[in-house]
Amino acid sequence: MNAINNIINQYKDISVESSYNGLKLIIPYYHDDGDMYELFIKEIGDNKFLIHDNGLTLMRLSYYLDLTDKRIQVLNRILTENYINNNNGDINIQTDEEHFIASLNQICMTISKITNMKILSKEMVSSMFYEYIDEYVTRELIPHYEVIRNYKPNDIDYFPTSYKIKTKKPIYLFPIKENSSALRAALGCNQLKLTKESHSSVGVCENLDDINKMDKYFLMTALDKTYPQFKNFKESFPEFIERFSA
């Protein structure tokens, strides 16, 4: 460990402290709140060292984001592409004296990319909205109900992408991401009413507040039930569909 200490001491902007099983480094990379990165060095063999963050990166990330399956996929891709390991939340890389500084820079850059996940959170969630809906349908609905994806009635030429869930009274589920999909869902529901089929129509919005006033009016008056966000849908839809299956 003395050799590593000597290497670090060549870099005056890195602070070194003793930790319970090695060294603690305070690196001049900054989190959004102004705190510097903290990394830990542990000797694990002859000229073998582990640089790790002691779980701090993912702990910080969890303050801002729910680590959903999709976000974990993004996280794992970042780690894999940068040759960094994740040991039960402890971000780490193994190295030796010769490659120590390169490995230190590597893990710092990777932590920066992970930290940026919260900055990109809104864009990530937006791009994954339809995937979240489809994932929910696959996991929670298809095991219990017959579901037709991308349903389009034969006698309706213009119909928005939807799911038809076959219960005693069919339920049409419309994912609504923006103004145009809100308007299409409203028009589609009005067309369904012309078929005289007994059914229920449900919309799940990425964010209802982002829909303009006119399209929101059409949406709310055409559909039987509109969930303002996906999280509201997940919480309440099981009870809703249970009523149609009883």
Salt bridges, closest charged atoms under 4 A:
GLU17 OE1 - LYS24 NZ 3.97
ASP32 OD2 - LYS118 NZ 3.46
ASP33 OD2 - ARG60 NH1 2.89
ASP35 OD2 - ARG60 NH2 2.87
GLU38 OE1 - LYS24 NZ 3.61
GLU81 OE2 - ARG77 NE 3.94
ASP90 OD2 - HIS52 ND1 3.04
ASP96 OD1 - HIS99 ND1 2.81
GLU131 OE1 - LYS70 NZ 3.20
ASP134 OD1 - ARG149 NE 2.73
GLU135 OE1 - ARG139 NH1 3.56
GLU140 OE2 - ARG139 NE 3.08
GLU146 OE2 - LYS166 NZ 3.37
GLU197 OE2 - LYS164 NZ 3.69
